[in-house]
């Protein structure tokens, strides 16, 4: 007893049979590839989103730390605590803060988790760094008398 | 023959991917607009300047819906949210999906100045 699908060359012909099978295979393979591609793109989308948000958090944290270093507010938290506060406010965690009081430069690193991914491991972290600098205070005597001194502008460098 | 059946589906999927790419791009640009606007809000008490900063970058330009939340004076956070309603432009997909997609970006920065009228 032979299997029920066409068995003899006379019923379908070898070339027709061959074609039918191969087209189905190509389509199935193509659809799988497409699905895989879609999942990969979904992951990349989430990574790009997390990466952009992490950069915002890094920028905010670096500037917050530098402000507290250069123009400290009495009673306010330390520069590192300020960096952490503004990283959290933007949905990221502070990893490192090179923010020594008295320096004119703050460099921070933050990270943000990417909750659900399809192809990559869940719980992947993306990190971002930012560096903020302040100009040195104006030399005494250059300010116009009677005009309040402008605060030193803060600059932000983020890659 | 089967390929002829699958082809329309395949085209819709491909066109959908192109549309998704466009939406992703707009989404990232809205996030960047929120960051710029929040940065402006941190150094300037003028809400018009904040809206202008958002409009410069946002994909929907001046149509961007900008809301500014200040929670105090210098040293306290300011949160700016930028919202754009972007039309889905690619054919076929706009028939399957809603006509517009709402994109929002939020950023929080530390205020570098005391806003005018603060404390109230």
Interface residues (C-beta under 8 A of the other chain):
Chain A: X23 X24 X26 X27 X30 X31 X34 X37 X38 X41 X45 X48 X49 X52 X53 X55 X56 X59 X60 X63 X64 X67 X68 X71 X73 X76 X82 X85 X86 X89 X90 X151 X154 X156
Chain B: X1 X2 X3 X6 X10 X13 X17 X20 X24 X27 X28 X31 X32 X34 X35 X38 X39 X42 X74 X75 X77 X79 X107 X108 X109 X110 X112
